[in-house]
């Protein structure tokens, strides 16, 4: 598995999990998104650690995994905001 493919799949899983959690109003349904989020994070961490194994700096993989995770989270929050149409008054 190449790095770009593994990171893309991990980001897609994270984005789907965050979108599912942000879309639902029922707290029980939000909990169903946790396994998808955990799978995406685990895949990104595994890919980043394999990438860092060939480097001299051991922190490279952790930095890359954190960057990919935050990028997926930011993109999903923006997508959830756009699909809600500005939100409803509380």
PyMOL Python script that loads the backbone (N, CA, C, O; Angstrom):
from pymol import cmd

cmd.read_pdbstr("""\
ATOM      1  N   UNK A   1       0.856  -1.178   0.000  1.00  0.00           N
ATOM      2  CA  UNK A   1       0.000   0.000   0.000  1.00  0.00           C
ATOM      3  C   UNK A   1       0.899   1.238   0.000  1.00  0.00           C
ATOM      4  O   UNK A   1       1.841   1.331   0.787  1.00  0.00           O
ATOM      5  N   UNK A   2       0.602   2.173  -0.881  1.00  0.00           N
ATOM      6  CA  UNK A   2       1.415   3.378  -0.942  1.00  0.00           C
ATOM      7  C   UNK A   2       0.891   4.404   0.054  1.00  0.00           C
ATOM      8  O   UNK A   2      -0.253   4.327   0.502  1.00  0.00           O
ATOM      9  N   UNK A   3       1.737   5.358   0.390  1.00  0.00           N
ATOM     10  CA  UNK A   3       1.409   6.352   1.411  1.00  0.00           C
ATOM     11  C   UNK A   3       0.204   7.189   1.021  1.00  0.00           C
ATOM     12  O   UNK A   3      -0.688   7.407   1.840  1.00  0.00           O
ATOM     13  N   UNK A   4       0.164   7.660  -0.216  1.00  0.00           N
ATOM     14  CA  UNK A   4      -0.937   8.528  -0.632  1.00  0.00           C
ATOM     15  C   UNK A   4      -2.279   7.809  -0.590  1.00  0.00           C
ATOM     16  O   UNK A   4      -3.281   8.400  -0.187  1.00  0.00           O
ATOM     17  N   UNK A   5      -2.313   6.554  -0.997  1.00  0.00           N
ATOM     18  CA  UNK A   5      -3.561   5.797  -0.963  1.00  0.00           C
ATOM     19  C   UNK A   5      -4.047   5.546   0.450  1.00  0.00           C
ATOM     20  O   UNK A   5      -5.238   5.674   0.735  1.00  0.00           O
ATOM     21  N   UNK A   6      -3.127   5.187   1.341  1.00  0.00           N
ATOM     22  CA  UNK A   6      -3.510   4.932   2.730  1.00  0.00           C
ATOM     23  C   UNK A   6      -3.982   6.206   3.414  1.00  0.00           C
ATOM     24  O   UNK A   6      -4.970   6.185   4.148  1.00  0.00           O
ATOM     25  N   UNK A   7      -3.287   7.314   3.182  1.00  0.00           N
ATOM     26  CA  UNK A   7      -3.713   8.578   3.792  1.00  0.00           C
ATOM     27  C   UNK A   7      -5.046   9.051   3.226  1.00  0.00           C
ATOM     28  O   UNK A   7      -5.870   9.604   3.955  1.00  0.00           O
ATOM     29  N   UNK A   8      -5.260   8.839   1.944  1.00  0.00           N
ATOM     30  CA  UNK A   8      -6.539   9.230   1.343  1.00  0.00           C
ATOM     31  C   UNK A   8      -7.699   8.435   1.931  1.00  0.00           C
ATOM     32  O   UNK A   8      -8.758   8.990   2.222  1.00  0.00           O
ATOM     33  N   UNK A   9      -7.493   7.147   2.102  1.00  0.00           N
ATOM     34  CA  UNK A   9      -8.550   6.321   2.708  1.00  0.00           C
ATOM     35  C   UNK A   9      -8.784   6.708   4.166  1.00  0.00           C
ATOM     36  O   UNK A   9      -9.929   6.762   4.614  1.00  0.00           O
ATOM     37  N   UNK A  10      -7.730   6.973   4.894  1.00  0.00           N
ATOM     38  CA  UNK A  10      -7.873   7.395   6.286  1.00  0.00           C
ATOM     39  C   UNK A  10      -8.602   8.716   6.411  1.00  0.00           C
ATOM     40  O   UNK A  10      -9.465   8.874   7.274  1.00  0.00           O
ATOM     41  N   UNK A  11      -8.261   9.665   5.556  1.00  0.00           N
ATOM     42  CA  UNK A  11      -8.934  10.965   5.569  1.00  0.00           C
ATOM     43  C   UNK A  11     -10.400  10.812   5.186  1.00  0.00           C
ATOM     44  O   UNK A  11     -11.265  11.473   5.762  1.00  0.00           O
ATOM     45  N   UNK A  12     -10.684   9.950   4.224  1.00  0.00           N
ATOM     46  CA  UNK A  12     -12.085   9.727   3.831  1.00  0.00           C
ATOM     47  C   UNK A  12     -12.887   9.117   4.979  1.00  0.00           C
ATOM     48  O   UNK A  12     -14.032   9.506   5.205  1.00  0.00           O
ATOM     49  N   UNK A  13     -12.302   8.176   5.696  1.00  0.00           N
ATOM     50  CA  UNK A  13     -12.993   7.584   6.849  1.00  0.00           C
ATOM     51  C   UNK A  13     -13.225   8.612   7.948  1.00  0.00           C
ATOM     52  O   UNK A  13     -14.306   8.661   8.534  1.00  0.00           O
ATOM     53  N   UNK A  14     -12.221   9.427   8.231  1.00  0.00           N
ATOM     54  CA  UNK A  14     -12.377  10.469   9.247  1.00  0.00           C
ATOM     55  C   UNK A  14     -13.451  11.461   8.836  1.00  0.00           C
ATOM     56  O   UNK A  14     -14.286  11.854   9.651  1.00  0.00           O
ATOM     57  N   UNK A  15     -13.430  11.864   7.578  1.00  0.00           N
ATOM     58  CA  UNK A  15     -14.424  12.821   7.101  1.00  0.00           C
ATOM     59  C   UNK A  15     -15.837  12.246   7.188  1.00  0.00           C
ATOM     60  O   UNK A  15     -16.765  12.954   7.579  1.00  0.00           O
ATOM     61  N   UNK A  16     -16.011  10.985   6.834  1.00  0.00           N
ATOM     62  CA  UNK A  16     -17.329  10.352   6.934  1.00  0.00           C
ATOM     63  C   UNK A  16     -17.784  10.254   8.384  1.00  0.00           C
ATOM     64  O   UNK A  16     -18.958  10.471   8.683  1.00  0.00           O
ATOM     65  N   UNK A  17     -16.870   9.930   9.278  1.00  0.00           N
ATOM     66  CA  UNK A  17     -17.227   9.822  10.689  1.00  0.00           C
ATOM     67  C   UNK A  17     -17.617  11.154  11.291  1.00  0.00           C
ATOM     68  O   UNK A  17     -18.607  11.241  12.017  1.00  0.00           O
ATOM     69  N   UNK A  18     -16.852  12.192  10.999  1.00  0.00           N
ATOM     70  CA  UNK A  18     -17.179  13.520  11.536  1.00  0.00           C
ATOM     71  C   UNK A  18     -18.465  14.038  10.914  1.00  0.00           C
ATOM     72  O   UNK A  18     -19.277  14.659  11.600  1.00  0.00           O
ATOM     73  N   UNK A  19     -18.660  13.793   9.641  1.00  0.00           N
ATOM     74  CA  UNK A  19     -19.891  14.235   8.991  1.00  0.00           C
ATOM     75  C   UNK A  19     -21.110  13.530   9.591  1.00  0.00           C
ATOM     76  O   UNK A  19     -22.144  14.157   9.819  1.00  0.00           O
ATOM     77  N   UNK A  20     -20.984  12.229   9.845  1.00  0.00           N
ATOM     78  CA  UNK A  20     -22.097  11.488  10.451  1.00  0.00           C
ATOM     79  C   UNK A  20     -22.395  11.991  11.858  1.00  0.00           C
ATOM     80  O   UNK A  20     -23.556  12.085  12.254  1.00  0.00           O
ATOM     81  N   UNK A  21     -21.352  12.311  12.608  1.00  0.00           N
ATOM     82  CA  UNK A  21     -21.548  12.824  13.964  1.00  0.00           C
ATOM     83  C   UNK A  21     -22.138  14.224  13.947  1.00  0.00           C
ATOM     84  O   UNK A  21     -22.959  14.555  14.803  1.00  0.00           O
ATOM     85  N   UNK A  22     -21.739  15.045  12.997  1.00  0.00           N
ATOM     86  CA  UNK A  22     -22.248  16.418  12.942  1.00  0.00           C
ATOM     87  C   UNK A  22     -23.656  16.480  12.377  1.00  0.00           C
ATOM     88  O   UNK A  22     -24.406  17.399  12.706  1.00  0.00           O
ATOM     89  N   UNK A  23     -24.030  15.541  11.547  1.00  0.00           N
ATOM     90  CA  UNK A  23     -25.328  15.570  10.883  1.00  0.00           C
ATOM     91  C   UNK A  23     -26.468  15.198  11.825  1.00  0.00           C
ATOM     92  O   UNK A  23     -27.544  15.792  11.766  1.00  0.00           O
ATOM     93  N   UNK A  24     -26.237  14.230  12.681  1.00  0.00           N
ATOM     94  CA  UNK A  24     -27.302  13.705  13.530  1.00  0.00           C
ATOM     95  C   UNK A  24     -27.519  14.582  14.758  1.00  0.00           C
ATOM     96  O   UNK A  24     -26.573  15.142  15.312  1.00  0.00           O
ATOM     97  N   UNK A  25     -28.767  14.692  15.168  1.00  0.00           N
ATOM     98  CA  UNK A  25     -29.082  15.432  16.389  1.00  0.00           C
ATOM     99  C   UNK A  25     -29.243  14.503  17.588  1.00  0.00           C
ATOM    100  O   UNK A  25     -29.214  14.955  18.732  1.00  0.00           O
ATOM    101  N   UNK A  26     -29.410  13.222  17.333  1.00  0.00           N
ATOM    102  CA  UNK A  26     -29.599  12.243  18.394  1.00  0.00           C
ATOM    103  C   UNK A  26     -28.230  11.806  18.931  1.00  0.00           C
ATOM    104  O   UNK A  26     -27.382  11.363  18.157  1.00  0.00           O
ATOM    105  N   UNK A  27     -28.001  11.927  20.260  1.00  0.00           N
ATOM    106  CA  UNK A  27     -26.693  11.541  20.809  1.00  0.00           C
ATOM    107  C   UNK A  27     -26.342  10.066  20.598  1.00  0.00           C
ATOM    108  O   UNK A  27     -25.167   9.728  20.459  1.00  0.00           O
ATOM    109  N   UNK A  28     -27.330   9.200  20.574  1.00  0.00           N
ATOM    110  CA  UNK A  28     -27.048   7.778  20.357  1.00  0.00           C
ATOM    111  C   UNK A  28     -26.535   7.529  18.942  1.00  0.00           C
ATOM    112  O   UNK A  28     -25.670   6.677  18.736  1.00  0.00           O
ATOM    113  N   UNK A  29     -27.050   8.250  17.992  1.00  0.00           N
ATOM    114  CA  UNK A  29     -26.572   8.097  16.610  1.00  0.00           C
ATOM    115  C   UNK A  29     -25.172   8.673  16.445  1.00  0.00           C
ATOM    116  O   UNK A  29     -24.391   8.192  15.624  1.00  0.00           O
ATOM    117  N   UNK A  30     -24.858   9.694  17.219  1.00  0.00           N
ATOM    118  CA  UNK A  30     -23.514  10.262  17.137  1.00  0.00           C
ATOM    119  C   UNK A  30     -22.463   9.269  17.612  1.00  0.00           C
ATOM    120  O   UNK A  30     -21.338   9.262  17.112  1.00  0.00           O
ATOM    121  N   UNK A  31     -22.824   8.444  18.563  1.00  0.00           N
ATOM    122  CA  UNK A  31     -21.880   7.436  19.050  1.00  0.00           C
ATOM    123  C   UNK A  31     -21.555   6.397  17.982  1.00  0.00           C
ATOM    124  O   UNK A  31     -20.492   5.777  18.022  1.00  0.00           O
ATOM    125  N   UNK A  32     -22.452   6.207  17.041  1.00  0.00           N
ATOM    126  CA  UNK A  32     -22.201   5.239  15.975  1.00  0.00           C
ATOM    127  C   UNK A  32     -21.066   5.686  15.058  1.00  0.00           C
ATOM    128  O   UNK A  32     -20.494   4.863  14.344  1.00  0.00           O
ATOM    129  N   UNK A  33     -20.735   6.965  15.066  1.00  0.00           N
ATOM    130  CA  UNK A  33     -19.652   7.471  14.221  1.00  0.00           C
ATOM    131  C   UNK A  33     -18.277   7.212  14.823  1.00  0.00           C
ATOM    132  O   UNK A  33     -17.275   7.324  14.117  1.00  0.00           O
ATOM    133  N   UNK A  34     -18.199   6.872  16.097  1.00  0.00           N
ATOM    134  CA  UNK A  34     -16.898   6.685  16.746  1.00  0.00           C
ATOM    135  C   UNK A  34     -16.053   5.568  16.137  1.00  0.00           C
ATOM    136  O   UNK A  34     -14.852   5.770  15.956  1.00  0.00           O
ATOM    137  N   UNK A  35     -16.613   4.404  15.810  1.00  0.00           N
ATOM    138  CA  UNK A  35     -15.758   3.380  15.184  1.00  0.00           C
ATOM    139  C   UNK A  35     -15.194   3.806  13.830  1.00  0.00           C
ATOM    140  O   UNK A  35     -14.070   3.440  13.487  1.00  0.00           O
ATOM    141  N   UNK A  36     -15.950   4.564  13.071  1.00  0.00           N
ATOM    142  CA  UNK A  36     -15.455   5.037  11.773  1.00  0.00           C
ATOM    143  C   UNK A  36     -14.319   6.036  11.987  1.00  0.00           C
ATOM    144  O   UNK A  36     -13.312   6.007  11.279  1.00  0.00           O
ATOM    145  N   UNK A  37     -14.489   6.915  12.965  1.00  0.00           N
ATOM    146  CA  UNK A  37     -13.425   7.869  13.282  1.00  0.00           C
ATOM    147  C   UNK A  37     -12.159   7.147  13.743  1.00  0.00           C
ATOM    148  O   UNK A  37     -11.055   7.486  13.316  1.00  0.00           O
ATOM    149  N   UNK A  38     -12.323   6.162  14.607  1.00  0.00           N
ATOM    150  CA  UNK A  38     -11.169   5.432  15.118  1.00  0.00           C
ATOM    151  C   UNK A  38     -10.452   4.673  13.998  1.00  0.00           C
ATOM    152  O   UNK A  38      -9.223   4.606  13.982  1.00  0.00           O
ATOM    153  N   UNK A  39     -11.203   4.110  13.077  1.00  0.00           N
ATOM    154  CA  UNK A  39     -10.592   3.393  11.959  1.00  0.00           C
ATOM    155  C   UNK A  39      -9.804   4.341  11.061  1.00  0.00           C
ATOM    156  O   UNK A  39      -8.710   4.002  10.609  1.00  0.00           O
ATOM    157  N   UNK A  40     -10.345   5.510  10.804  1.00  0.00           N
ATOM    158  CA  UNK A  40      -9.637   6.484   9.978  1.00  0.00           C
ATOM    159  C   UNK A  40      -8.354   6.972  10.630  1.00  0.00           C
ATOM    160  O   UNK A  40      -7.320   7.094   9.973  1.00  0.00           O
ATOM    161  N   UNK A  41      -8.428   7.251  11.926  1.00  0.00           N
ATOM    162  CA  UNK A  41      -7.232   7.698  12.645  1.00  0.00           C
ATOM    163  C   UNK A  41      -6.178   6.594  12.676  1.00  0.00           C
ATOM    164  O   UNK A  41      -4.992   6.858  12.483  1.00  0.00           O
ATOM    165  N   UNK A  42      -6.608   5.371  12.918  1.00  0.00           N
ATOM    166  CA  UNK A  42      -5.658   4.257  12.961  1.00  0.00           C
ATOM    167  C   UNK A  42      -4.985   4.049  11.603  1.00  0.00           C
ATOM    168  O   UNK A  42      -3.787   3.770  11.537  1.00  0.00           O
ATOM    169  N   UNK A  43      -5.744   4.183  10.539  1.00  0.00           N
ATOM    170  CA  UNK A  43      -5.168   4.011   9.206  1.00  0.00           C
ATOM    171  C   UNK A  43      -4.161   5.117   8.899  1.00  0.00           C
ATOM    172  O   UNK A  43      -3.095   4.848   8.346  1.00  0.00           O
ATOM    173  N   UNK A  44      -4.489   6.351   9.252  1.00  0.00           N
ATOM    174  CA  UNK A  44      -3.551   7.462   9.040  1.00  0.00           C
ATOM    175  C   UNK A  44      -2.290   7.285   9.876  1.00  0.00           C
ATOM    176  O   UNK A  44      -1.185   7.529   9.391  1.00  0.00           O
ATOM    177  N   UNK A  45      -2.444   6.863  11.121  1.00  0.00           N
ATOM    178  CA  UNK A  45      -1.278   6.657  11.971  1.00  0.00           C
ATOM    179  C   UNK A  45      -0.397   5.522  11.453  1.00  0.00           C
ATOM    180  O   UNK A  45       0.829   5.627  11.483  1.00  0.00           O
ATOM    181  N   UNK A  46      -1.008   4.448  10.983  1.00  0.00           N
ATOM    182  CA  UNK A  46      -0.228   3.333  10.448  1.00  0.00           C
ATOM    183  C   UNK A  46       0.531   3.751   9.193  1.00  0.00           C
ATOM    184  O   UNK A  46       1.700   3.402   9.032  1.00  0.00           O
ATOM    185  N   UNK A  47      -0.118   4.487   8.315  1.00  0.00           N
ATOM    186  CA  UNK A  47       0.545   4.936   7.087  1.00  0.00           C
ATOM    187  C   UNK A  47       1.676   5.909   7.399  1.00  0.00           C
ATOM    188  O   UNK A  47       2.755   5.830   6.812  1.00  0.00           O
ATOM    189  N   UNK A  48       1.420   6.825   8.324  1.00  0.00           N
ATOM    190  CA  UNK A  48       2.449   7.806   8.662  1.00  0.00           C
ATOM    191  C   UNK A  48       3.632   7.152   9.375  1.00  0.00           C
ATOM    192  O   UNK A  48       4.775   7.561   9.173  1.00  0.00           O
ATOM    193  N   UNK A  49       3.371   6.152  10.197  1.00  0.00           N
ATOM    194  CA  UNK A  49       4.479   5.490  10.886  1.00  0.00           C
ATOM    195  C   UNK A  49       5.324   4.668   9.908  1.00  0.00           C
ATOM    196  O   UNK A  49       6.540   4.577  10.073  1.00  0.00           O
ATOM    197  N   UNK A  50       4.696   4.073   8.900  1.00  0.00           N
ATOM    198  CA  UNK A  50       5.466   3.355   7.875  1.00  0.00           C
ATOM    199  C   UNK A  50       6.301   4.324   7.056  1.00  0.00           C
ATOM    200  O   UNK A  50       7.418   4.001   6.652  1.00  0.00           O
ATOM    201  N   UNK A  51       5.756   5.520   6.808  1.00  0.00           N
ATOM    202  CA  UNK A  51       6.503   6.542   6.092  1.00  0.00           C
ATOM    203  C   UNK A  51       7.693   7.010   6.920  1.00  0.00           C
ATOM    204  O   UNK A  51       8.780   7.222   6.383  1.00  0.00           O
ATOM    205  N   UNK A  52       7.492   7.173   8.222  1.00  0.00           N
ATOM    206  CA  UNK A  52       8.549   7.679   9.090  1.00  0.00           C
ATOM    207  C   UNK A  52       9.607   6.628   9.383  1.00  0.00           C
ATOM    208  O   UNK A  52      10.704   6.979   9.818  1.00  0.00           O
ATOM    209  N   UNK A  53       9.319   5.364   9.163  1.00  0.00           N
ATOM    210  CA  UNK A  53      10.275   4.303   9.467  1.00  0.00           C
ATOM    211  C   UNK A  53      11.534   4.419   8.611  1.00  0.00           C
ATOM    212  O   UNK A  53      12.610   3.986   9.024  1.00  0.00           O
ATOM    213  N   UNK A  54      11.402   4.989   7.450  1.00  0.00           N
ATOM    214  CA  UNK A  54      12.551   5.141   6.569  1.00  0.00           C
ATOM    215  C   UNK A  54      13.302   6.440   6.776  1.00  0.00           C
ATOM    216  O   UNK A  54      14.330   6.659   6.134  1.00  0.00           O
ATOM    217  N   UNK A  55      12.830   7.289   7.634  1.00  0.00           N
ATOM    218  CA  UNK A  55      13.469   8.595   7.854  1.00  0.00           C
ATOM    219  C   UNK A  55      14.349   8.552   9.106  1.00  0.00           C
ATOM    220  O   UNK A  55      14.214   7.663   9.947  1.00  0.00           O
ATOM    221  N   UNK A  56      15.246   9.525   9.211  1.00  0.00           N
ATOM    222  CA  UNK A  56      16.110   9.605  10.388  1.00  0.00           C
ATOM    223  C   UNK A  56      15.370  10.228  11.573  1.00  0.00           C
ATOM    224  O   UNK A  56      15.682   9.921  12.724  1.00  0.00           O
ATOM    225  N   UNK A  57      14.401  11.092  11.308  1.00  0.00           N
ATOM    226  CA  UNK A  57      13.663  11.778  12.370  1.00  0.00           C
ATOM    227  C   UNK A  57      12.417  10.965  12.721  1.00  0.00           C
ATOM    228  O   UNK A  57      11.539  10.816  11.871  1.00  0.00           O
ATOM    229  N   UNK A  58      12.307  10.437  13.936  1.00  0.00           N
ATOM    230  CA  UNK A  58      11.158   9.596  14.279  1.00  0.00           C
ATOM    231  C   UNK A  58       9.856  10.367  14.462  1.00  0.00           C
ATOM    232  O   UNK A  58       8.783   9.763  14.452  1.00  0.00           O
ATOM    233  N   UNK A  59       9.924  11.678  14.629  1.00  0.00           N
ATOM    234  CA  UNK A  59       8.707  12.455  14.843  1.00  0.00           C
ATOM    235  C   UNK A  59       8.002  12.828  13.542  1.00  0.00           C
ATOM    236  O   UNK A  59       6.908  13.391  13.578  1.00  0.00           O
ATOM    237  N   UNK A  60       8.596  12.532  12.415  1.00  0.00           N
ATOM    238  CA  UNK A  60       8.002  12.888  11.125  1.00  0.00           C
ATOM    239  C   UNK A  60       6.647  12.228  10.927  1.00  0.00           C
ATOM    240  O   UNK A  60       5.711  12.880  10.464  1.00  0.00           O
ATOM    241  N   UNK A  61       6.524  10.976  11.259  1.00  0.00           N
ATOM    242  CA  UNK A  61       5.262  10.256  11.079  1.00  0.00           C
ATOM    243  C   UNK A  61       4.158  10.798  11.963  1.00  0.00           C
ATOM    244  O   UNK A  61       3.013  10.904  11.525  1.00  0.00           O
ATOM    245  N   UNK A  62       4.479  11.142  13.197  1.00  0.00           N
ATOM    246  CA  UNK A  62       3.471  11.681  14.103  1.00  0.00           C
ATOM    247  C   UNK A  62       2.998  13.051  13.634  1.00  0.00           C
ATOM    248  O   UNK A  62       1.809  13.360  13.707  1.00  0.00           O
ATOM    249  N   UNK A  63       3.913  13.857  13.161  1.00  0.00           N
ATOM    250  CA  UNK A  63       3.537  15.173  12.656  1.00  0.00           C
ATOM    251  C   UNK A  63       2.647  15.051  11.427  1.00  0.00           C
ATOM    252  O   UNK A  63       1.663  15.778  11.292  1.00  0.00           O
ATOM    253  N   UNK A  64       2.990  14.143  10.543  1.00  0.00           N
ATOM    254  CA  UNK A  64       2.195  13.942   9.338  1.00  0.00           C
ATOM    255  C   UNK A  64       0.802  13.420   9.673  1.00  0.00           C
ATOM    256  O   UNK A  64      -0.181  13.855   9.073  1.00  0.00           O
ATOM    257  N   UNK A  65       0.708  12.495  10.624  1.00  0.00           N
ATOM    258  CA  UNK A  65      -0.592  11.966  11.016  1.00  0.00           C
ATOM    259  C   UNK A  65      -1.466  13.048  11.646  1.00  0.00           C
ATOM    260  O   UNK A  65      -2.664  13.113  11.371  1.00  0.00           O
ATOM    261  N   UNK A  66      -0.883  13.886  12.478  1.00  0.00           N
ATOM    262  CA  UNK A  66      -1.652  14.980  13.085  1.00  0.00           C
ATOM    263  C   UNK A  66      -2.113  15.975  12.029  1.00  0.00           C
ATOM    264  O   UNK A  66      -3.236  16.474  12.095  1.00  0.00           O
ATOM    265  N   UNK A  67      -1.259  16.267  11.060  1.00  0.00           N
ATOM    266  CA  UNK A  67      -1.624  17.198   9.993  1.00  0.00           C
ATOM    267  C   UNK A  67      -2.775  16.657   9.152  1.00  0.00           C
ATOM    268  O   UNK A  67      -3.721  17.385   8.849  1.00  0.00           O
ATOM    269  N   UNK A  68      -2.700  15.396   8.779  1.00  0.00           N
ATOM    270  CA  UNK A  68      -3.760  14.799   7.967  1.00  0.00           C
ATOM    271  C   UNK A  68      -5.078  14.743   8.745  1.00  0.00           C
ATOM    272  O   UNK A  68      -6.140  15.014   8.186  1.00  0.00           O
ATOM    273  N   UNK A  69      -5.010  14.394  10.023  1.00  0.00           N
ATOM    274  CA  UNK A  69      -6.213  14.320  10.845  1.00  0.00           C
ATOM    275  C   UNK A  69      -6.868  15.684  10.986  1.00  0.00           C
ATOM    276  O   UNK A  69      -8.089  15.793  10.879  1.00  0.00           O
ATOM    277  N   UNK A  70      -6.093  16.711  11.221  1.00  0.00           N
ATOM    278  CA  UNK A  70      -6.658  18.057  11.363  1.00  0.00           C
ATOM    279  C   UNK A  70      -7.218  18.571  10.031  1.00  0.00           C
ATOM    280  O   UNK A  70      -8.230  19.271  10.019  1.00  0.00           O
ATOM    281  N   UNK A  71      -6.577  18.235   8.928  1.00  0.00           N
ATOM    282  CA  UNK A  71      -7.097  18.649   7.621  1.00  0.00           C
ATOM    283  C   UNK A  71      -8.435  17.979   7.337  1.00  0.00           C
ATOM    284  O   UNK A  71      -9.350  18.616   6.814  1.00  0.00           O
ATOM    285  N   UNK A  72      -8.555  16.705   7.676  1.00  0.00           N
ATOM    286  CA  UNK A  72      -9.826  16.009   7.460  1.00  0.00           C
ATOM    287  C   UNK A  72     -10.920  16.585   8.350  1.00  0.00           C
ATOM    288  O   UNK A  72     -12.059  16.749   7.911  1.00  0.00           O
ATOM    289  N   UNK A  73     -10.581  16.889   9.587  1.00  0.00           N
ATOM    290  CA  UNK A  73     -11.564  17.452  10.508  1.00  0.00           C
ATOM    291  C   UNK A  73     -12.031  18.824  10.051  1.00  0.00           C
ATOM    292  O   UNK A  73     -13.223  19.126  10.101  1.00  0.00           O
ATOM    293  N   UNK A  74     -11.103  19.650   9.607  1.00  0.00           N
ATOM    294  CA  UNK A  74     -11.469  20.987   9.142  1.00  0.00           C
ATOM    295  C   UNK A  74     -12.349  20.923   7.899  1.00  0.00           C
ATOM    296  O   UNK A  74     -13.329  21.661   7.794  1.00  0.00           O
ATOM    297  N   UNK A  75     -12.008  20.052   6.963  1.00  0.00           N
ATOM    298  CA  UNK A  75     -12.821  19.927   5.743  1.00  0.00           C
ATOM    299  C   UNK A  75     -14.216  19.415   6.051  1.00  0.00           C
ATOM    300  O   UNK A  75     -15.183  19.839   5.418  1.00  0.00           O
ATOM    301  N   UNK A  76     -14.335  18.514   7.007  1.00  0.00           N
ATOM    302  CA  UNK A  76     -15.641  17.967   7.336  1.00  0.00           C
ATOM    303  C   UNK A  76     -16.501  18.971   8.079  1.00  0.00           C
ATOM    304  O   UNK A  76     -17.712  19.020   7.862  1.00  0.00           O
ATOM    305  N   UNK A  77     -15.913  19.765   8.940  1.00  0.00           N
ATOM    306  CA  UNK A  77     -16.669  20.801   9.645  1.00  0.00           C
ATOM    307  C   UNK A  77     -17.209  21.822   8.649  1.00  0.00           C
ATOM    308  O   UNK A  77     -18.353  22.261   8.762  1.00  0.00           O
ATOM    309  N   UNK A  78     -16.394  22.194   7.686  1.00  0.00           N
ATOM    310  CA  UNK A  78     -16.871  23.117   6.649  1.00  0.00           C
ATOM    311  C   UNK A  78     -18.009  22.503   5.842  1.00  0.00           C
ATOM    312  O   UNK A  78     -19.005  23.169   5.560  1.00  0.00           O
ATOM    313  N   UNK A  79     -17.860  21.236   5.471  1.00  0.00           N
ATOM    314  CA  UNK A  79     -18.913  20.561   4.707  1.00  0.00           C
ATOM    315  C   UNK A  79     -20.205  20.447   5.486  1.00  0.00           C
ATOM    316  O   UNK A  79     -21.286  20.635   4.928  1.00  0.00           O
ATOM    317  N   UNK A  80     -20.108  20.138   6.778  1.00  0.00           N
ATOM    318  CA  UNK A  80     -21.314  20.033   7.605  1.00  0.00           C
ATOM    319  C   UNK A  80     -21.994  21.392   7.746  1.00  0.00           C
ATOM    320  O   UNK A  80     -23.222  21.481   7.741  1.00  0.00           O
ATOM    321  N   UNK A  81     -21.196  22.440   7.870  1.00  0.00           N
ATOM    322  CA  UNK A  81     -21.776  23.783   7.949  1.00  0.00           C
ATOM    323  C   UNK A  81     -22.479  24.183   6.668  1.00  0.00           C
ATOM    324  O   UNK A  81     -23.535  24.815   6.708  1.00  0.00           O
ATOM    325  N   UNK A  82     -21.907  23.824   5.542  1.00  0.00           N
ATOM    326  CA  UNK A  82     -22.526  24.172   4.258  1.00  0.00           C
ATOM    327  C   UNK A  82     -23.820  23.396   4.032  1.00  0.00           C
ATOM    328  O   UNK A  82     -24.781  23.952   3.499  1.00  0.00           O
ATOM    329  N   UNK A  83     -23.865  22.140   4.421  1.00  0.00           N
ATOM    330  CA  UNK A  83     -25.065  21.354   4.182  1.00  0.00           C
ATOM    331  C   UNK A  83     -26.209  21.737   5.109  1.00  0.00           C
ATOM    332  O   UNK A  83     -27.374  21.542   4.764  1.00  0.00           O
ATOM    333  N   UNK A  84     -25.901  22.265   6.250  1.00  0.00           N
ATOM    334  CA  UNK A  84     -26.964  22.715   7.164  1.00  0.00           C
ATOM    335  C   UNK A  84     -27.549  24.047   6.740  1.00  0.00           C
ATOM    336  O   UNK A  84     -28.606  24.437   7.236  1.00  0.00           O
ATOM    337  N   UNK A  85     -26.910  24.734   5.863  1.00  0.00           N
ATOM    338  CA  UNK A  85     -27.457  25.976   5.347  1.00  0.00           C
ATOM    339  C   UNK A  85     -27.405  27.119   6.351  1.00  0.00           C
ATOM    340  O   UNK A  85     -28.345  27.910   6.427  1.00  0.00           O
ATOM    341  N   UNK A  86     -26.347  27.221   7.108  1.00  0.00           N
ATOM    342  CA  UNK A  86     -26.209  28.309   8.037  1.00  0.00           C
ATOM    343  C   UNK A  86     -26.709  28.001   9.434  1.00  0.00           C
ATOM    344  O   UNK A  86     -26.509  28.813  10.337  1.00  0.00           O
ATOM    345  N   UNK A  87     -27.333  26.891   9.645  1.00  0.00           N
ATOM    346  CA  UNK A  87     -27.778  26.497  10.972  1.00  0.00           C
ATOM    347  C   UNK A  87     -29.156  27.027  11.313  1.00  0.00           C
ATOM    348  O   UNK A  87     -29.697  27.895  10.627  1.00  0.00           O
ATOM    349  N   UNK A  88     -29.706  26.493  12.371  1.00  0.00           N
ATOM    350  CA  UNK A  88     -31.022  26.912  12.844  1.00  0.00           C
ATOM    351  C   UNK A  88     -30.864  27.658  14.150  1.00  0.00           C
ATOM    352  O   UNK A  88     -29.922  27.394  14.897  1.00  0.00           O
ATOM    353  N   UNK A  89     -31.762  28.587  14.446  1.00  0.00           N
ATOM    354  CA  UNK A  89     -31.664  29.271  15.723  1.00  0.00           C
ATOM    355  C   UNK A  89     -31.922  28.308  16.878  1.00  0.00           C
ATOM    356  O   UNK A  89     -32.775  27.424  16.793  1.00  0.00           O
ATOM    357  N   UNK A  90     -31.157  28.501  17.974  1.00  0.00           N
ATOM    358  CA  UNK A  90     -31.343  27.586  19.096  1.00  0.00           C
ATOM    359  C   UNK A  90     -32.273  28.093  20.152  1.00  0.00           C
ATOM    360  O   UNK A  90     -32.508  27.408  21.148  1.00  0.00           O
TER     361      UNK A  90
END
""", "prot")
cmd.dss("prot")
cmd.show_as("cartoon", "prot")
cmd.util.cbc("prot")
cmd.orient("prot")
